[in-house]
């Protein structure tokens, strides 16, 4: 009886702990959603730019726009945490439009200052990509900010592109007709049909940093990266590797 009582008590304690943890997560999610509604007006959001280099001569040729949130009380909130909240609440639409405009405007400023940057890359979420007016929105921002369309590259993850591939092809065609370049982000992390990849007619494949991190130590990652680069070359596409942080990684990619 005593052993059974202790077992039941341990079960109750585990249940209470699980419930408390769930309540804490729910409370934080609710707080972040409420605070995110005011973050744009309160100037808490920032766009950081990650440089992109050509592998042959290490020439700077572009930059990727990265959204960051500096919360006044919680500090830096990870995009992994707040982006899904923004997507579920619909806040990603005004925030995404703001990020696009900031990135386009900054690229124009850099070009006017004589910097040899060729393009700026901006990620699109699934919610943004499902907007019927996305192509018109992008064209309007480019026109208002005075940036040529070929200087903008929009990135989609494999999962977003393959969620509804026929609709993705139609939207990509609309954007491409306006001169905007398209790329597939995090390539190799999701299932992608080779036939659809051909029809997407993207400009570039981005190799996910999870494959780059263990280059030169993990033969499987080396094989995957080599296969992606070979596939891209055969399709006439460019590739970009994310998260290159060592000379050994760079040497393998070269």
Residue frames as qw, qx, qy, qz and C-alpha x, y, z in Angstrom:
[[0.000, 0.885, 0.465, 0.000, 0.00, 0.00, 0.00],
 [0.310, -0.794, 0.101, 0.513, 2.80, 2.39, 0.91],
 [0.402, -0.158, 0.600, 0.673, 4.62, 1.68, -2.35],
 [0.218, 0.595, 0.680, 0.370, 1.43, 2.21, -4.32],
 [0.121, -0.923, -0.288, 0.223, 0.78, 5.50, -2.53],
 [0.356, -0.615, 0.310, 0.632, 4.29, 6.72, -3.29],
 [0.362, 0.145, 0.693, 0.607, 3.91, 5.76, -6.95],
 [0.093, 0.794, 0.574, 0.175, 0.64, 7.64, -7.21],
 [0.253, -0.877, -0.082, 0.400, 2.18, 10.64, -5.46],
 [0.400, -0.332, 0.486, 0.702, 5.10, 10.68, -7.89],
 [0.267, 0.452, 0.703, 0.480, 2.60, 10.58, -10.75],
 [0.058, -0.911, -0.403, 0.061, 0.69, 13.52, -9.30],
 [0.357, -0.724, 0.164, 0.567, 3.92, 15.48, -8.84],
 [0.384, -0.036, 0.623, 0.680, 4.96, 14.80, -12.43],
 [0.148, 0.678, 0.652, 0.306, 1.53, 15.85, -13.67],
 [0.188, -0.916, -0.226, 0.272, 1.61, 19.04, -11.63],
 [0.395, -0.509, 0.360, 0.674, 5.10, 19.85, -12.93],
 [0.321, 0.245, 0.695, 0.594, 4.01, 19.23, -16.53],
 [0.024, 0.829, 0.548, 0.111, 0.91, 21.39, -16.07],
 [0.290, -0.842, -0.026, 0.455, 2.92, 24.21, -14.50],
 [0.404, -0.262, 0.517, 0.707, 5.43, 24.07, -17.34],
 [0.224, 0.496, 0.696, 0.469, 2.67, 24.21, -19.94],
 [0.107, -0.908, -0.390, 0.107, 1.03, 27.14, -18.16],
 [0.371, -0.672, 0.188, 0.613, 4.36, 28.98, -18.06],
 [0.349, 0.021, 0.632, 0.691, 4.88, 28.44, -21.79],
 [0.101, 0.701, 0.649, 0.277, 1.35, 29.57, -22.58],
 [0.220, -0.894, -0.210, 0.330, 1.78, 32.68, -20.47],
 [0.367, -0.474, 0.376, 0.706, 5.06, 33.55, -22.22],
 [0.286, 0.296, 0.706, 0.576, 3.52, 32.97, -25.66],
 [0.015, -0.848, -0.526, -0.066, 0.60, 35.23, -24.78],
 [0.308, -0.804, 0.014, 0.509, 2.96, 37.90, -23.47],
 [0.382, -0.224, 0.534, 0.720, 5.13, 37.75, -26.58],
 [0.208, 0.539, 0.691, 0.434, 2.11, 38.00, -28.88],
 [0.122, -0.917, -0.360, 0.119, 0.75, 41.03, -27.01],
 [0.360, -0.713, 0.206, 0.565, 4.17, 42.71, -26.91],
 [0.442, 0.038, 0.629, 0.638, 4.86, 41.87, -30.56],
 [0.192, 0.782, 0.563, 0.187, 1.76, 43.85, -31.54],
 [0.127, -0.982, -0.046, 0.131, 3.47, 46.96, -30.19],
 [0.718, -0.332, 0.293, 0.537, 7.06, 46.09, -31.08],
 [0.498, 0.448, 0.392, 0.631, 6.97, 47.69, -34.52],
 [0.065, -0.906, -0.212, -0.359, 5.50, 50.97, -33.29],
 [0.575, -0.805, 0.102, 0.102, 7.88, 50.99, -30.32],
 [0.403, 0.790, -0.459, 0.052, 10.94, 50.63, -32.57],
 [0.676, -0.479, 0.554, -0.090, 12.00, 47.34, -30.95],
 [0.904, 0.272, 0.309, 0.117, 12.49, 45.40, -34.19],
 [0.117, -0.747, 0.481, 0.444, 15.78, 45.51, -36.02],
 [0.894, 0.449, 0.003, -0.006, 17.06, 44.26, -39.36],
 [0.456, -0.628, 0.540, 0.326, 20.60, 42.90, -39.25],
 [0.710, 0.627, -0.232, -0.221, 22.48, 42.11, -42.43],
 [0.790, -0.307, 0.487, 0.210, 24.61, 39.00, -42.91],
 [0.205, 0.701, -0.476, -0.489, 27.26, 39.43, -45.62],
 [0.918, 0.242, 0.314, 0.007, 27.56, 37.06, -48.56],
 [0.141, -0.719, 0.544, 0.408, 30.92, 36.45, -50.25],
 [0.803, 0.477, -0.304, -0.187, 32.01, 34.92, -53.54],
 [0.904, -0.361, 0.206, 0.102, 34.02, 31.79, -52.82],
 [0.808, 0.395, 0.018, 0.437, 36.72, 32.32, -55.44],
 [0.390, 0.444, -0.184, 0.785, 38.01, 35.75, -54.42],
 [0.323, -0.474, -0.626, 0.529, 36.02, 36.37, -51.18],
 [0.004, -0.198, -0.174, -0.965, 34.45, 39.41, -52.79],
 [0.216, 0.375, 0.634, -0.641, 31.43, 40.85, -50.97],
 [0.052, -0.142, -0.665, -0.732, 28.48, 40.57, -53.37],
 [0.461, -0.489, -0.470, -0.572, 25.34, 40.68, -51.27],
 [0.109, -0.187, 0.670, -0.710, 23.66, 40.57, -47.91],
 [0.380, -0.404, -0.807, -0.202, 20.81, 38.69, -46.25],
 [0.316, -0.485, 0.139, -0.803, 18.30, 40.58, -44.12],
 [0.453, -0.195, -0.836, 0.240, 17.72, 39.01, -40.69],
 [0.406, -0.682, -0.178, -0.582, 14.90, 40.11, -38.38],
 [0.435, -0.033, -0.688, 0.580, 15.76, 40.61, -34.69],
 [0.413, -0.750, -0.321, -0.404, 13.65, 41.66, -31.70],
 [0.312, 0.179, -0.554, 0.751, 15.17, 43.54, -28.77],
 [0.454, -0.673, -0.551, -0.192, 12.48, 43.25, -26.09],
 [0.063, -0.747, 0.245, -0.615, 12.66, 46.04, -23.46],
 [0.658, -0.536, 0.368, -0.379, 12.28, 43.56, -20.58],
 [0.968, -0.040, 0.249, -0.008, 13.16, 40.11, -21.92],
 [0.323, -0.568, 0.572, 0.495, 16.18, 41.18, -23.94],
 [0.304, 0.367, -0.658, -0.583, 16.91, 39.62, -27.32],
 [0.779, 0.127, 0.484, -0.377, 14.09, 37.24, -28.24],
 [0.334, -0.182, 0.818, 0.432, 15.08, 34.46, -30.64],
 [0.468, 0.238, -0.378, -0.762, 13.41, 34.48, -34.07],
 [0.305, -0.036, -0.946, -0.100, 12.84, 30.75, -33.56],
 [0.041, -0.378, -0.775, 0.506, 10.45, 31.74, -30.77],
 [0.211, 0.528, 0.281, -0.773, 8.72, 34.86, -32.05],
 [0.215, 0.220, -0.606, -0.734, 8.42, 34.18, -35.79],
 [0.172, -0.283, -0.929, -0.163, 5.93, 31.28, -35.32],
 [0.016, -0.575, -0.591, 0.565, 3.90, 33.52, -33.01],
 [0.142, 0.467, -0.169, -0.857, 3.91, 36.27, -35.63],
 [0.198, 0.035, -0.806, -0.557, 2.77, 33.79, -38.30],
 [0.140, -0.404, -0.900, 0.090, -0.05, 32.31, -36.20],
 [0.016, -0.635, -0.450, 0.627, -1.34, 35.73, -35.17],
 [0.451, 0.766, 0.388, 0.243, -1.10, 37.28, -38.65],
 [0.226, -0.911, 0.099, 0.329, 1.42, 39.87, -37.42],
 [0.633, -0.164, 0.507, 0.561, 3.95, 38.50, -39.88],
 [0.440, 0.685, 0.463, 0.351, 2.22, 40.41, -42.69],
 [0.005, 0.994, -0.003, 0.109, 2.86, 43.99, -41.45],
 [0.563, -0.674, 0.401, 0.261, 6.20, 42.95, -39.95],
 [0.722, 0.103, 0.534, 0.428, 7.27, 41.18, -43.14],
 [0.377, 0.832, 0.271, 0.303, 6.34, 44.19, -45.25],
 [0.253, -0.951, 0.173, 0.042, 8.40, 46.40, -42.93],
 [0.688, -0.394, 0.495, 0.356, 11.42, 44.09, -43.18],
 [0.648, 0.440, 0.469, 0.408, 11.18, 44.06, -46.97],
 [0.172, 0.953, 0.122, 0.215, 11.02, 47.83, -47.15],
 [0.442, -0.830, 0.305, 0.150, 13.93, 48.31, -44.74],
 [0.740, -0.147, 0.522, 0.398, 16.08, 45.83, -46.68],
 [0.531, 0.637, 0.392, 0.398, 15.30, 47.42, -50.05],
 [0.036, -0.993, -0.005, -0.114, 15.91, 50.92, -48.70],
 [0.574, -0.678, 0.383, 0.252, 19.24, 49.93, -47.13],
 [0.733, 0.136, 0.490, 0.452, 20.42, 48.34, -50.35],
 [0.351, 0.838, 0.242, 0.342, 19.64, 51.53, -52.25],
 [0.297, -0.940, 0.168, 0.020, 21.55, 53.57, -49.63],
 [0.711, -0.384, 0.466, 0.361, 24.56, 51.27, -49.93],
 [0.648, 0.433, 0.440, 0.446, 24.52, 51.50, -53.70],
 [0.130, 0.958, 0.114, 0.231, 24.32, 55.29, -53.60],
 [0.453, -0.827, 0.312, 0.112, 27.32, 55.28, -51.26],
 [0.417, 0.687, -0.579, -0.138, 29.32, 53.30, -53.83],
 [0.532, -0.330, 0.766, -0.146, 29.39, 49.96, -52.03],
 [0.327, 0.296, -0.758, -0.481, 29.78, 47.04, -54.49],
 [0.425, 0.114, 0.826, -0.353, 26.77, 45.10, -53.22],
 [0.153, -0.001, -0.730, -0.667, 24.75, 43.43, -55.95],
 [0.540, -0.376, -0.580, -0.479, 21.69, 42.10, -54.13],
 [0.286, -0.273, 0.620, -0.678, 19.85, 41.80, -50.85],
 [0.410, -0.157, -0.877, -0.193, 18.04, 38.62, -49.79],
 [0.440, -0.211, 0.351, -0.799, 14.83, 38.59, -47.77],
 [0.000, -0.098, -0.993, 0.063, 13.09, 35.53, -46.35],
 [0.531, -0.179, -0.231, -0.795, 9.38, 35.03, -46.98],
 [0.359, -0.050, 0.830, -0.424, 7.21, 33.10, -44.54],
 [0.107, 0.301, 0.917, 0.238, 4.44, 30.75, -45.62],
 [0.098, 0.740, 0.541, -0.389, 1.82, 33.32, -44.60],
 [0.048, 0.670, -0.214, -0.709, 3.43, 36.03, -46.72],
 [0.071, -0.188, 0.807, 0.555, 3.83, 33.74, -49.71],
 [0.142, 0.462, 0.874, 0.038, 0.13, 32.88, -49.66],
 [0.141, 0.645, 0.199, -0.724, -0.80, 36.56, -50.16],
 [0.606, 0.585, 0.504, 0.192, -2.49, 36.94, -53.53],
 [0.216, 0.971, 0.030, 0.094, -1.15, 40.50, -53.77],
 [0.715, -0.507, 0.202, 0.436, 2.46, 39.62, -52.87],
 [0.607, 0.245, 0.356, 0.666, 3.88, 40.36, -56.33],
 [0.071, 0.839, 0.265, 0.470, 2.13, 43.74, -56.44],
 [0.531, -0.843, -0.012, 0.085, 3.37, 44.58, -52.93],
 [0.734, -0.270, 0.266, 0.564, 6.97, 43.75, -53.81],
 [0.442, 0.493, 0.362, 0.656, 6.78, 45.78, -57.04],
 [0.148, -0.922, -0.218, -0.285, 5.33, 48.77, -55.20],
 [0.623, -0.725, 0.100, 0.276, 8.07, 48.76, -52.54],
 [0.679, -0.010, 0.342, 0.650, 10.80, 48.50, -55.17],
 [0.258, 0.685, 0.357, 0.581, 9.27, 51.38, -57.11],
 [0.317, -0.926, -0.142, -0.149, 8.79, 53.60, -54.06],
 [0.647, -0.657, 0.218, 0.320, 12.32, 52.97, -52.77],
 [0.385, 0.846, -0.307, -0.205, 13.95, 53.24, -56.20],
 [0.420, -0.449, 0.776, 0.139, 15.74, 49.88, -56.27],
 [0.518, 0.318, -0.626, -0.488, 16.02, 47.80, -59.47],
 [0.906, -0.162, 0.043, -0.389, 14.16, 44.51, -59.15],
 [0.853, 0.271, -0.418, 0.157, 17.20, 42.38, -59.99],
 [0.152, 0.506, -0.588, 0.612, 18.85, 43.64, -56.79],
 [0.614, -0.285, 0.421, -0.603, 16.25, 41.85, -54.67],
 [0.436, 0.102, -0.886, -0.119, 16.24, 38.11, -53.97],
 [0.689, -0.325, 0.184, -0.621, 13.32, 36.50, -52.14],
 [0.160, 0.274, -0.942, 0.114, 13.94, 33.25, -50.28],
 [0.823, -0.199, -0.075, -0.526, 11.52, 30.39, -49.67],
 [0.402, -0.361, 0.831, -0.133, 12.17, 27.29, -47.62],
 [0.168, 0.044, -0.921, -0.350, 11.60, 23.92, -49.24],
 [0.050, 0.380, 0.871, -0.309, 8.62, 23.26, -46.99],
 [0.265, 0.581, 0.210, -0.740, 6.89, 26.50, -48.03],
 [0.282, 0.402, -0.569, -0.659, 7.49, 25.86, -51.73],
 [0.229, 0.003, -0.951, -0.209, 6.30, 22.25, -51.53],
 [0.268, 0.255, 0.674, -0.639, 3.22, 22.98, -49.41],
 [0.595, 0.648, 0.410, -0.241, 1.35, 23.88, -52.59],
 [0.510, -0.227, 0.484, 0.674, 3.85, 23.58, -55.44],
 [0.318, 0.564, 0.588, 0.485, 1.48, 24.62, -58.24],
 [0.127, -0.962, -0.240, -0.015, 0.53, 27.82, -56.41],
 [0.529, -0.642, 0.231, 0.504, 4.21, 28.37, -55.61],
 [0.518, 0.135, 0.537, 0.652, 5.12, 28.11, -59.29],
 [0.142, 0.803, 0.468, 0.340, 2.44, 30.65, -60.22],
 [0.305, -0.937, -0.060, 0.156, 3.60, 33.15, -57.58],
 [0.596, -0.407, 0.373, 0.582, 7.27, 32.66, -58.47],
 [0.448, 0.419, 0.535, 0.580, 6.44, 33.31, -62.11],
 [0.022, -0.936, -0.311, -0.164, 4.69, 36.57, -61.17],
 [0.454, -0.818, 0.150, 0.320, 7.68, 37.72, -59.15],
 [0.616, -0.141, 0.495, 0.596, 10.17, 36.65, -61.79],
 [0.361, 0.685, 0.481, 0.411, 8.21, 38.54, -64.48],
 [0.140, -0.985, -0.078, -0.058, 8.85, 41.67, -62.43],
 [0.458, 0.701, -0.424, 0.346, 12.59, 40.95, -62.40],
 [0.524, -0.637, 0.456, -0.335, 12.86, 39.64, -58.83],
 [0.455, 0.331, -0.826, 0.024, 15.13, 36.66, -58.23],
 [0.839, -0.378, 0.035, -0.389, 14.04, 33.63, -56.21],
 [0.282, 0.431, -0.834, 0.198, 15.99, 31.11, -54.15],
 [0.830, -0.345, -0.398, -0.182, 15.26, 27.97, -52.12],
 [0.171, -0.682, 0.538, -0.465, 16.45, 28.32, -48.53],
 [0.575, -0.340, 0.678, -0.306, 17.56, 25.47, -46.23],
 [0.767, 0.337, -0.407, -0.364, 17.80, 23.14, -49.21],
 [0.505, 0.240, -0.819, 0.127, 18.14, 19.47, -48.26],
 [0.143, -0.112, 0.724, -0.665, 16.32, 19.69, -44.92],
 [0.644, 0.263, 0.425, -0.579, 12.89, 18.79, -46.34],
 [0.582, 0.232, 0.740, 0.244, 11.52, 16.57, -49.07],
 [0.271, 0.655, -0.142, -0.691, 11.67, 18.24, -52.46],
 [0.804, 0.395, 0.443, 0.045, 10.53, 16.76, -55.75],
 [0.427, -0.273, 0.443, 0.739, 13.21, 17.12, -58.41],
 [0.244, 0.518, 0.648, 0.502, 10.56, 17.66, -61.08],
 [0.130, -0.928, -0.349, 0.005, 9.09, 20.60, -59.15],
 [0.470, -0.628, 0.152, 0.601, 12.55, 22.00, -58.44],
 [0.390, 0.108, 0.554, 0.727, 13.05, 22.23, -62.19],
 [0.037, 0.707, 0.578, 0.407, 9.70, 23.99, -62.65],
 [0.342, -0.815, -0.270, 0.382, 10.36, 26.46, -59.82],
 [0.536, 0.636, 0.079, 0.549, 13.09, 28.04, -61.99],
 [0.453, -0.869, -0.032, 0.197, 14.85, 29.54, -59.00],
 [0.347, 0.858, -0.336, 0.176, 18.14, 31.40, -59.21],
 [0.148, 0.547, -0.718, 0.404, 19.90, 29.82, -56.27],
 [0.818, -0.357, -0.448, -0.054, 19.93, 26.94, -53.77],
 [0.160, -0.729, 0.468, -0.473, 21.03, 27.69, -50.22],
 [0.673, 0.014, -0.718, 0.175, 22.76, 24.88, -48.34],
 [0.599, -0.744, -0.151, -0.255, 21.51, 24.72, -44.76],
 [0.023, -0.750, 0.559, -0.353, 24.03, 25.50, -42.03],
 [0.832, -0.324, 0.387, -0.230, 23.31, 22.15, -40.37],
 [0.936, 0.293, 0.073, 0.182, 25.20, 20.47, -43.25],
 [0.403, 0.773, -0.269, 0.409, 28.01, 23.04, -43.25],
 [0.489, -0.773, 0.301, -0.269, 28.75, 22.92, -39.51],
 [0.787, -0.367, 0.494, 0.048, 30.37, 19.45, -39.57],
 [0.736, 0.650, -0.187, 0.027, 32.10, 19.60, -42.92],
 [0.351, 0.631, -0.636, 0.272, 35.53, 17.91, -42.80],
 [0.229, -0.290, 0.814, -0.447, 34.43, 15.78, -39.81],
 [0.645, 0.230, 0.612, -0.396, 31.21, 14.14, -41.00],
 [0.184, -0.091, 0.793, 0.574, 31.43, 12.16, -44.27],
 [0.199, 0.594, 0.779, 0.028, 27.63, 12.12, -44.60],
 [0.067, 0.874, 0.187, -0.443, 27.41, 15.93, -44.53],
 [0.162, -0.508, 0.546, 0.646, 30.27, 16.14, -47.00],
 [0.229, 0.191, 0.874, 0.384, 28.43, 13.81, -49.36],
 [0.151, 0.765, 0.606, -0.160, 25.17, 15.76, -49.01],
 [0.023, -0.817, 0.075, 0.571, 26.85, 19.12, -49.66],
 [0.189, -0.307, 0.712, 0.603, 28.73, 17.75, -52.67],
 [0.228, 0.415, 0.856, 0.210, 25.48, 16.32, -54.05],
 [0.116, 0.848, 0.399, -0.328, 23.62, 19.63, -53.64],
 [0.073, -0.700, 0.336, 0.626, 26.40, 21.57, -55.35],
 [0.219, -0.073, 0.840, 0.491, 26.52, 19.03, -58.19],
 [0.217, 0.618, 0.756, -0.006, 22.74, 19.15, -58.60],
 [0.061, 0.863, 0.156, -0.477, 22.76, 22.95, -58.69],
 [0.137, -0.517, 0.555, 0.637, 25.54, 23.06, -61.28],
 [0.231, 0.162, 0.888, 0.362, 23.75, 20.57, -63.50],
 [0.133, 0.756, 0.639, -0.044, 20.58, 22.67, -63.34],
 [0.329, 0.536, 0.141, 0.765, 22.46, 25.89, -64.01],
 [0.423, -0.858, -0.223, -0.189, 21.84, 27.27, -60.53],
 [0.191, 0.605, -0.517, 0.575, 24.10, 29.06, -58.09],
 [0.720, -0.439, -0.522, 0.123, 24.64, 27.80, -54.55],
 [0.040, -0.691, 0.364, -0.623, 25.34, 29.56, -51.30],
 [0.647, -0.192, -0.687, 0.269, 26.47, 27.86, -48.09],
 [0.383, -0.807, -0.037, -0.447, 25.21, 29.24, -44.79],
 [0.718, -0.674, 0.156, -0.075, 27.27, 29.48, -41.63],
 [0.812, 0.337, -0.238, 0.412, 30.81, 29.11, -43.01],
 [0.425, -0.892, 0.111, -0.103, 33.02, 29.82, -40.00],
 [0.667, -0.512, 0.455, 0.294, 36.34, 28.08, -40.66],
 [0.186, 0.641, -0.585, -0.462, 39.04, 27.88, -43.33],
 [0.242, -0.080, 0.962, 0.096, 38.53, 24.10, -43.46],
 [0.457, 0.566, 0.625, -0.284, 34.87, 24.50, -44.35],
 [0.321, 0.808, -0.134, -0.476, 35.75, 27.08, -46.97],
 [0.036, -0.486, 0.802, 0.346, 38.45, 24.86, -48.47],
 [0.372, 0.191, 0.908, -0.006, 36.02, 21.93, -48.80],
 [0.434, 0.725, 0.405, -0.348, 33.40, 24.10, -50.48],
 [0.191, 0.755, -0.416, -0.470, 35.98, 25.45, -52.91]]
